[in-house]
Amino acid sequence: MTSPSLRPLLGCLALMLAVPLAGASPARAQMTQEQAFQRGRAANLARMRAEVINGGLGVYRPALCMYERSGGNCLVRADAEGFLFRFYGGVPGWAQLGLPPTVESEILVAPDGRSVLSVVYNGAPRSQPAPTGQNQAQPGL
């Protein structure tokens, strides 16, 4: 029988030894360098299309997630149909000033990231983002 003061130590030791024996979890599918490049290119293309159709950078800025690597949480879906981005936008500085967005865009880019397949939606926000306006959960997710 072990001393009561050693039980916590033995419990920790047992856990440390058991973890490697539990087996590794299945490996997540790794994104290839080419896939990462395509995703980044698609995000840039979607962001630039929104900038153009909403009047240019002098009057419109997309959500900050569109400036993150691969579109951050603005990327709704990536599959054989392409990359679907949904994001808000507004006047320059809207997100930093805590202003509500004035535009919501949903843009589908080809799987290779080289062309916009369609502007699914570009208009008044269908719902409002989280109060920060920066890393909001996108509607429909």
Order of alpha helices (4+ residues) and beta strands (2+ residues): alpha-alpha-beta-beta-beta-alpha-beta-beta
